[in-house]
Amino acid sequence: MNGPLEWITSIGTVLAAAMIAFDLGRRATAWGFVLFCAVSALWIYIGLTSDALPLAAMNGVLLLINAWGVWQYWFHPKNRAQD
């Protein structure tokens, strides 16, 4: 496990974390959660194809958590009125 896909997902994970941590506004945070969802899905793929089931399982849970973040920041009716 040290190919280009792993590097892309690693960099994407760091970028997503930075987008959320820097608190640049609701839209940037929402895009950070979207990026987290994308890289979590890629990590699941990598974990399943590399026989790294703990990695796939962990990212399955993280995908659900980050999808909840997307819902909260973009689609929840209470928060849409604030944009």
Secondary structure as GFF3:
##gff-version 3
##sequence-region A 1 83
A	DSSP	alpha_helix	4	21	.	.	.	ID=ss1
A	DSSP	alpha_helix	26	49	.	.	.	ID=ss2
A	DSSP	alpha_helix	53	70	.	.	.	ID=ss3
A	DSSP	pi_helix	71	75	.	.	.	ID=ss4
A	DSSP	alpha_helix	77	80	.	.	.	ID=ss5
###
